[in-house]
Amino acid sequence: MVNALVAAAGEGTPSQIVAGSIMVPGTVDNDNARVIQVPNLPSLTNFPLQSVLEERLGWPVLLENDANAAAVGEMWQGAARGYRDVISVTLGTGVGGGVILDGKLWRGAHGSAGEIGHATVDPSSGLKCKCGNIGCLELFASATAIVRMTREGLSRFPDSELKSEELTAARVYEAGRRGDELALSVFKKFGTYLAIGLASLINVIDPEIIVIAGGVVNGWDLFADHMQQEVNERAVRATALQVKIAAAQCGDNAGLLGATRLAFVRQDAQNSQEL
Ligand SMILES: [Zn+2]
């Protein structure tokens, strides 16, 4: 795929390339340049992706977790520009997170810092997560969760327009904008659980800003007020009132921008913004 892209970019491109950067949706061991665990791509487990790519491509290659890269992208070009203590939470099929402390990406001692999606928010739900735990945040605050919670609520809202729809998170959002009661209740529940996760993050990290990313951000007006209110009630109040919670600005490009930025920074040791 890389070779096809380089060929498409035209003559002269190969000599201008200084590095490659690849993001994976899972845990990465940065020291050993190895993928540790990717629940959705099990064949990559323990695979030395970086060295294999470096050998094939002939450039230095950087390996990073996708949510970490998205956090860097939002700090470089998006909603977190100018901030030094940043948490980014990406709500997609699952829920990913990235933590930047004092301008530096915080990967943790074992490469899995920021895995907010697998924080327990409802142990009594009985819902089992892919990670093996019960009641993880991503079972309540992802696009997948919106569809499931809508389906579960259909019997309680017999007049909902969603009854006859093939469900997607985008359709639930559109129905909510038209005032559909079921859609509104789903986004409220979504906001409550997201706030439970965010309040814990605020209490532990005390960031300047939390950036919420992913396709679900399109439904911002349906859950943001409720989420903020719940955060104010659940986190240490004086802190909660000061932490900014904002929608992401880079869209699907956040990870790409972050990947690029991380490669630039590694290439340029003189750069003062060490990540
Ligand atoms: Zn989980």
Residues whose N, C-alpha, C, O or C-beta is under 5 A from the ligand:
A	BS01	ZN	G117 H118 C129 K130 C131 N133 C136
